[in-house]
Amino acid sequence: MKDRTSTQRELMWSLALLLFVASPAHGRGQPQEPPFRYAGGTEKVEQGCAGNLEVTSQALIFKCPTGSLNMPFAAISLMQYRRDISRPVRKLKVKWKVKPVPGGGKRNRYFTIVYKDQETTHVVVLKVAPLSMRPYLAEIELKSGKRVEVMGYEEYQ
């Protein structure tokens, strides 16, 4: 006959196994859509192209099915995470290939990167939800040695 502690332990392990198998991360759910979307900029990437942002020791690399963008940290002059595109960025004299749709609202959702390549200013605007962006902020600042300007709002902590 089993003692009470042994039975409780078996129940806990059974529950943990059930939760693991039933979780979407286990592979039974829908595949996760990439968190970043190309919202606009000076690059030839399709608007709305969903992809991932890789943070290396030397650069930010955005990869989506229609293209890949390499933005070296040494060339980056501005990084912002805001609920819209800032006025100084909108007023830049650049050749926008895809004009970002004006944003707004209460939550940050646009990650903007301004960088120079061969004396030409480039702008990349990525749309990303706050919960997806949060882990990237510290990593980007740590690896780049540059600050990401984050527009605060009451719900962002």
Steps between C-alpha positions, in 0.01 A plus 500: 500500500629845405545773753337840462821682401571253221148536361523882507837486324357277225205735456733803474717327237191391306363854504836644392523250214143577392569875497821449303335283235200731469707818469537663154877522553512120495419506130136406503376859454522728202851609403585833656499791259822706502468798737642770271336648188659741254282810536701732278833642409754560229563134419345278234302278733129431462286692749368266768767237436517300825841398624743473787758740637839351577728689738863410437808652658546726196156571354124472495381265227135496394408191301170443323402300190539796262837622625764537764629826645836533674533810719850523655505656847787730398277652228188546716431858607153457653283222642150574629215290631183710497130492433556693178780619272667805656480834324879526444499159326197589285673825396824328389591566139506134395353305211225300667437180307215415737337786692402384848135539587461767769449333835368608829327351793608428853758227447843505343515300181757649260872423526683750279865471401687778319844417363748610232647282231744657253390852595134415436251516785280193534189458712338172605169500688391170653164443663522287815281450807633619838515150650704377204732804502573510871768224502679664206543844660766407755682268259517768229630762743752257648642378168487833314615726782227740382173603658158409363271797558181357646190711518341430834136458576314407815450132422864436396712379791 
